[in-house]
Amino acid sequence: MNSANAPLFDAIVRIDRLPAAGRSLEVSLDDATRTALAASIRLTAIERFDAHLVVTPFRGGLRALGRLQAQIVQPSIVTFEPVHQDIDEPIDRIFLPEPATHKPTPGSEIFVDLEDEDFPDYIDGPEVDLSALLIETLALAIDPYPRLQNETLDDLPVNAQAQDTGPFAALAKLKKENDPET
Protein backbone atom coordinates (compact mmCIF):
# COMPACT_ATOMS: atom_id res chain seq x y z
CA MET A 1 0.00 0.00 0.00
CA ASN A 2 1.55 3.31 -1.00
CA SER A 3 1.44 6.44 1.14
CA ALA A 4 -1.27 8.03 -1.03
CA ASN A 5 -3.68 5.21 -0.13
CA ALA A 6 -2.56 4.81 3.48
CA PRO A 7 -5.20 5.65 6.08
CA LEU A 8 -4.63 8.75 8.21
CA PHE A 9 -5.11 6.73 11.38
CA ASP A 10 -5.33 3.10 12.43
CA ALA A 11 -8.81 1.67 12.93
CA ILE A 12 -8.38 -1.72 11.29
CA VAL A 13 -10.36 -4.67 12.64
CA ARG A 14 -9.61 -8.25 11.61
CA ILE A 15 -12.78 -10.29 11.25
CA ASP A 16 -11.00 -13.61 11.80
CA ARG A 17 -9.63 -12.40 15.17
CA LEU A 18 -12.82 -10.76 16.41
CA PRO A 19 -14.17 -12.36 19.63
CA ALA A 20 -17.73 -13.71 19.51
CA ALA A 21 -18.81 -11.08 22.04
CA GLY A 22 -17.14 -8.35 19.98
CA ARG A 23 -14.72 -5.71 21.14
CA SER A 24 -14.57 -2.00 21.79
CA LEU A 25 -12.61 0.33 19.57
CA GLU A 26 -11.65 3.77 20.84
CA VAL A 27 -10.25 6.32 18.39
CA SER A 28 -8.93 9.64 19.63
CA LEU A 29 -6.77 11.56 17.17
CA ASP A 30 -3.64 13.52 18.08
CA ASP A 31 -2.90 17.07 16.88
CA ALA A 32 -0.89 16.06 13.80
CA THR A 33 -3.53 13.59 12.59
CA ARG A 34 -6.37 16.06 13.20
CA THR A 35 -4.46 18.68 11.21
CA ALA A 36 -3.91 16.26 8.32
CA LEU A 37 -7.58 15.20 8.39
CA ALA A 38 -8.75 18.83 8.44
CA ALA A 39 -6.61 19.56 5.40
CA SER A 40 -7.90 16.50 3.56
CA ILE A 41 -11.57 17.47 3.99
CA ARG A 42 -10.92 21.21 3.67
CA LEU A 43 -11.68 22.39 7.19
CA THR A 44 -9.88 25.16 9.05
CA ALA A 45 -9.30 22.90 12.05
CA ILE A 46 -10.51 19.83 13.88
CA GLU A 47 -10.21 20.59 17.58
CA ARG A 48 -11.47 17.22 18.83
CA PHE A 49 -12.12 13.84 17.20
CA ASP A 50 -13.22 10.97 19.43
CA ALA A 51 -15.02 7.81 18.40
CA HIS A 52 -16.24 4.89 20.44
CA LEU A 53 -17.32 1.80 18.52
CA VAL A 54 -18.41 -1.66 19.56
CA VAL A 55 -17.49 -4.07 16.79
CA THR A 56 -19.28 -7.44 16.77
CA PRO A 57 -19.32 -10.36 14.33
CA PHE A 58 -22.32 -10.34 12.01
CA ARG A 59 -23.11 -12.96 9.34
CA GLY A 60 -19.50 -13.58 8.35
CA GLY A 61 -18.69 -9.87 8.51
CA LEU A 62 -19.02 -7.33 11.26
CA ARG A 63 -21.25 -4.62 12.66
CA ALA A 64 -19.82 -1.34 13.95
CA LEU A 65 -22.09 0.45 16.39
CA GLY A 66 -21.15 3.57 18.30
CA ARG A 67 -20.76 7.33 18.24
CA LEU A 68 -18.44 9.95 16.75
CA GLN A 69 -17.92 13.23 18.59
CA ALA A 70 -15.89 16.06 17.11
CA GLN A 71 -15.42 19.80 17.22
CA ILE A 72 -14.56 21.48 13.94
CA VAL A 73 -13.83 24.99 12.70
CA GLN A 74 -14.64 26.20 9.21
CA PRO A 75 -15.08 29.62 7.61
CA SER A 76 -18.48 31.30 7.47
CA ILE A 77 -19.98 31.46 3.98
CA VAL A 78 -20.93 35.09 4.59
CA THR A 79 -17.97 36.79 6.27
CA PHE A 80 -15.29 34.04 6.33
CA GLU A 81 -15.09 34.35 10.11
CA PRO A 82 -14.37 31.05 11.92
CA VAL A 83 -17.48 29.03 12.75
CA HIS A 84 -17.27 26.31 15.40
CA GLN A 85 -19.48 23.24 15.10
CA ASP A 86 -19.97 20.39 17.57
CA ILE A 87 -20.62 17.05 15.91
CA ASP A 88 -22.24 14.14 17.72
CA GLU A 89 -23.20 11.42 15.24
CA PRO A 90 -24.39 7.86 15.83
CA ILE A 91 -22.73 5.12 13.80
CA ASP A 92 -24.38 1.85 12.81
CA ARG A 93 -22.79 0.16 9.81
CA ILE A 94 -22.67 -3.43 8.62
CA PHE A 95 -19.80 -4.91 6.61
CA LEU A 96 -20.45 -8.24 4.89
CA PRO A 97 -18.42 -10.47 2.59
CA GLU A 98 -19.33 -9.93 -1.03
CA PRO A 99 -21.90 -12.51 -2.15
CA ALA A 100 -20.27 -15.05 -4.43
CA THR A 101 -23.47 -16.39 -5.99
CA HIS A 102 -25.10 -13.28 -7.38
CA LYS A 103 -22.74 -11.09 -9.35
CA PRO A 104 -24.52 -9.01 -11.97
CA THR A 105 -23.25 -9.30 -15.48
CA PRO A 106 -22.38 -6.15 -17.41
CA GLY A 107 -25.52 -4.61 -18.87
CA SER A 108 -27.90 -6.49 -16.60
CA GLU A 109 -30.56 -4.70 -14.56
CA ILE A 110 -30.23 -4.41 -10.80
CA PHE A 111 -33.21 -3.83 -8.52
CA VAL A 112 -32.56 -1.29 -5.77
CA ASP A 113 -35.18 -0.87 -3.05
CA LEU A 114 -34.94 2.78 -2.02
CA GLU A 115 -37.35 2.23 0.89
CA ASP A 116 -34.99 -0.29 2.47
CA GLU A 117 -32.49 0.63 5.15
CA ASP A 118 -28.87 1.28 4.27
CA PHE A 119 -27.19 -1.39 2.24
CA PRO A 120 -24.29 -3.22 3.85
CA ASP A 121 -20.76 -2.41 2.75
CA TYR A 122 -19.09 -5.35 1.05
CA ILE A 123 -15.60 -6.37 1.98
CA ASP A 124 -13.06 -8.64 0.40
CA GLY A 125 -10.55 -10.01 2.81
CA PRO A 126 -10.26 -10.63 6.52
CA GLU A 127 -10.02 -7.02 7.69
CA VAL A 128 -12.08 -3.84 7.67
CA ASP A 129 -10.58 -0.35 7.89
CA LEU A 130 -13.03 1.65 10.00
CA SER A 131 -11.04 4.88 9.58
CA ALA A 132 -12.80 5.46 6.25
CA LEU A 133 -16.17 5.00 8.00
CA LEU A 134 -15.25 7.55 10.68
CA ILE A 135 -14.00 10.10 8.13
CA GLU A 136 -17.15 9.62 6.04
CA THR A 137 -19.36 10.09 9.11
CA LEU A 138 -17.55 13.31 9.98
CA ALA A 139 -17.71 14.64 6.41
CA LEU A 140 -21.45 13.98 6.12
CA ALA A 141 -22.17 15.70 9.45
CA ILE A 142 -20.45 18.96 8.50
CA ASP A 143 -22.74 21.94 7.92
CA PRO A 144 -22.35 22.73 4.18
CA TYR A 145 -23.32 26.39 4.69
CA PRO A 146 -21.78 27.46 7.99
CA ARG A 147 -22.39 30.94 9.32
CA LEU A 148 -22.29 32.68 12.65
CA GLN A 149 -25.47 33.06 14.65
CA ASN A 150 -27.62 35.98 13.38
CA GLU A 151 -25.26 36.53 10.45
CA THR A 152 -26.93 37.68 7.20
CA LEU A 153 -25.88 39.07 3.86
CA ASP A 154 -26.68 42.52 5.24
CA ASP A 155 -23.49 42.21 7.31
CA LEU A 156 -21.39 42.44 4.15
CA PRO A 157 -20.01 45.84 3.14
CA VAL A 158 -21.76 45.62 -0.24
CA ASN A 159 -24.37 48.09 -1.44
CA ALA A 160 -27.08 45.95 -3.02
CA GLN A 161 -28.92 49.10 -4.18
CA ALA A 162 -25.97 50.37 -6.22
CA GLN A 163 -26.51 50.66 -9.94
CA ASP A 164 -25.33 47.67 -11.89
CA THR A 165 -22.45 48.34 -14.25
CA GLY A 166 -21.89 44.86 -15.65
CA PRO A 167 -22.61 43.58 -19.15
CA PHE A 168 -26.14 42.47 -18.28
CA ALA A 169 -26.93 45.94 -16.95
CA ALA A 170 -25.91 47.37 -20.32
CA LEU A 171 -28.17 44.84 -22.09
CA ALA A 172 -31.08 45.71 -19.80
CA LYS A 173 -30.53 49.40 -20.55
CA LEU A 174 -30.57 48.71 -24.30
CA LYS A 175 -33.75 46.67 -23.93
CA LYS A 176 -35.48 49.51 -22.06
CA GLU A 177 -34.45 52.01 -24.73
CA ASN A 178 -35.74 49.84 -27.58
CA ASP A 179 -38.94 48.68 -25.85
CA PRO A 180 -41.84 50.94 -26.96
CA GLU A 181 -44.03 49.99 -23.96
CA THR A 182 -41.71 51.48 -21.32
C-alpha positions as CSV (number, residue, x, y, z in Angstrom):
1,M,0.0,0.0,0.0
2,N,1.5,3.3,-1.0
3,S,1.4,6.4,1.1
4,A,-1.3,8.0,-1.0
5,N,-3.7,5.2,-0.1
6,A,-2.6,4.8,3.5
7,P,-5.2,5.6,6.1
8,L,-4.6,8.8,8.2
9,F,-5.1,6.7,11.4
10,D,-5.3,3.1,12.4
11,A,-8.8,1.7,12.9
12,I,-8.4,-1.7,11.3
13,V,-10.4,-4.7,12.6
14,R,-9.6,-8.2,11.6
15,I,-12.8,-10.3,11.3
16,D,-11.0,-13.6,11.8
17,R,-9.6,-12.4,15.2
18,L,-12.8,-10.8,16.4
19,P,-14.2,-12.4,19.6
20,A,-17.7,-13.7,19.5
21,A,-18.8,-11.1,22.0
22,G,-17.1,-8.3,20.0
23,R,-14.7,-5.7,21.1
24,S,-14.6,-2.0,21.8
25,L,-12.6,0.3,19.6
26,E,-11.7,3.8,20.8
27,V,-10.3,6.3,18.4
28,S,-8.9,9.6,19.6
29,L,-6.8,11.6,17.2
30,D,-3.6,13.5,18.1
31,D,-2.9,17.1,16.9
32,A,-0.9,16.1,13.8
33,T,-3.5,13.6,12.6
34,R,-6.4,16.1,13.2
35,T,-4.5,18.7,11.2
36,A,-3.9,16.3,8.3
37,L,-7.6,15.2,8.4
38,A,-8.7,18.8,8.4
39,A,-6.6,19.6,5.4
40,S,-7.9,16.5,3.6
41,I,-11.6,17.5,4.0
42,R,-10.9,21.2,3.7
43,L,-11.7,22.4,7.2
44,T,-9.9,25.2,9.1
45,A,-9.3,22.9,12.0
46,I,-10.5,19.8,13.9
47,E,-10.2,20.6,17.6
48,R,-11.5,17.2,18.8
49,F,-12.1,13.8,17.2
50,D,-13.2,11.0,19.4
51,A,-15.0,7.8,18.4
52,H,-16.2,4.9,20.4
53,L,-17.3,1.8,18.5
54,V,-18.4,-1.7,19.6
55,V,-17.5,-4.1,16.8
56,T,-19.3,-7.4,16.8
57,P,-19.3,-10.4,14.3
58,F,-22.3,-10.3,12.0
59,R,-23.1,-13.0,9.3
60,G,-19.5,-13.6,8.4
61,G,-18.7,-9.9,8.5
62,L,-19.0,-7.3,11.3
63,R,-21.2,-4.6,12.7
64,A,-19.8,-1.3,13.9
65,L,-22.1,0.4,16.4
66,G,-21.1,3.6,18.3
67,R,-20.8,7.3,18.2
68,L,-18.4,9.9,16.8
69,Q,-17.9,13.2,18.6
70,A,-15.9,16.1,17.1
71,Q,-15.4,19.8,17.2
72,I,-14.6,21.5,13.9
73,V,-13.8,25.0,12.7
74,Q,-14.6,26.2,9.2
75,P,-15.1,29.6,7.6
76,S,-18.5,31.3,7.5
77,I,-20.0,31.5,4.0
78,V,-20.9,35.1,4.6
79,T,-18.0,36.8,6.3
80,F,-15.3,34.0,6.3
81,E,-15.1,34.4,10.1
82,P,-14.4,31.1,11.9
83,V,-17.5,29.0,12.7
84,H,-17.3,26.3,15.4
85,Q,-19.5,23.2,15.1
86,D,-20.0,20.4,17.6
87,I,-20.6,17.1,15.9
88,D,-22.2,14.1,17.7
89,E,-23.2,11.4,15.2
90,P,-24.4,7.9,15.8
91,I,-22.7,5.1,13.8
92,D,-24.4,1.9,12.8
93,R,-22.8,0.2,9.8
94,I,-22.7,-3.4,8.6
95,F,-19.8,-4.9,6.6
96,L,-20.5,-8.2,4.9
97,P,-18.4,-10.5,2.6
98,E,-19.3,-9.9,-1.0
99,P,-21.9,-12.5,-2.2
100,A,-20.3,-15.0,-4.4
101,T,-23.5,-16.4,-6.0
102,H,-25.1,-13.3,-7.4
103,K,-22.7,-11.1,-9.4
104,P,-24.5,-9.0,-12.0
105,T,-23.2,-9.3,-15.5
106,P,-22.4,-6.2,-17.4
107,G,-25.5,-4.6,-18.9
108,S,-27.9,-6.5,-16.6
109,E,-30.6,-4.7,-14.6
110,I,-30.2,-4.4,-10.8
111,F,-33.2,-3.8,-8.5
112,V,-32.6,-1.3,-5.8
113,D,-35.2,-0.9,-3.0
114,L,-34.9,2.8,-2.0
115,E,-37.4,2.2,0.9
116,D,-35.0,-0.3,2.5
117,E,-32.5,0.6,5.1
118,D,-28.9,1.3,4.3
119,F,-27.2,-1.4,2.2
120,P,-24.3,-3.2,3.9
121,D,-20.8,-2.4,2.8
122,Y,-19.1,-5.3,1.0
123,I,-15.6,-6.4,2.0
124,D,-13.1,-8.6,0.4
125,G,-10.6,-10.0,2.8
126,P,-10.3,-10.6,6.5
127,E,-10.0,-7.0,7.7
128,V,-12.1,-3.8,7.7
129,D,-10.6,-0.4,7.9
130,L,-13.0,1.7,10.0
131,S,-11.0,4.9,9.6
132,A,-12.8,5.5,6.2
133,L,-16.2,5.0,8.0
134,L,-15.2,7.5,10.7
135,I,-14.0,10.1,8.1
136,E,-17.1,9.6,6.0
137,T,-19.4,10.1,9.1
138,L,-17.6,13.3,10.0
139,A,-17.7,14.6,6.4
140,L,-21.4,14.0,6.1
141,A,-22.2,15.7,9.4
142,I,-20.4,19.0,8.5
143,D,-22.7,21.9,7.9
144,P,-22.3,22.7,4.2
145,Y,-23.3,26.4,4.7
146,P,-21.8,27.5,8.0
147,R,-22.4,30.9,9.3
148,L,-22.3,32.7,12.6
149,Q,-25.5,33.1,14.6
150,N,-27.6,36.0,13.4
151,E,-25.3,36.5,10.4
152,T,-26.9,37.7,7.2
153,L,-25.9,39.1,3.9
154,D,-26.7,42.5,5.2
155,D,-23.5,42.2,7.3
156,L,-21.4,42.4,4.2
157,P,-20.0,45.8,3.1
158,V,-21.8,45.6,-0.2
159,N,-24.4,48.1,-1.4
160,A,-27.1,46.0,-3.0
161,Q,-28.9,49.1,-4.2
162,A,-26.0,50.4,-6.2
163,Q,-26.5,50.7,-9.9
164,D,-25.3,47.7,-11.9
165,T,-22.4,48.3,-14.3
166,G,-21.9,44.9,-15.7
167,P,-22.6,43.6,-19.2
168,F,-26.1,42.5,-18.3
169,A,-26.9,45.9,-16.9
170,A,-25.9,47.4,-20.3
171,L,-28.2,44.8,-22.1
172,A,-31.1,45.7,-19.8
173,K,-30.5,49.4,-20.5
174,L,-30.6,48.7,-24.3
175,K,-33.7,46.7,-23.9
176,K,-35.5,49.5,-22.1
177,E,-34.4,52.0,-24.7
178,N,-35.7,49.8,-27.6
179,D,-38.9,48.7,-25.9
180,P,-41.8,50.9,-27.0
181,E,-44.0,50.0,-24.0
182,T,-41.7,51.5,-21.3
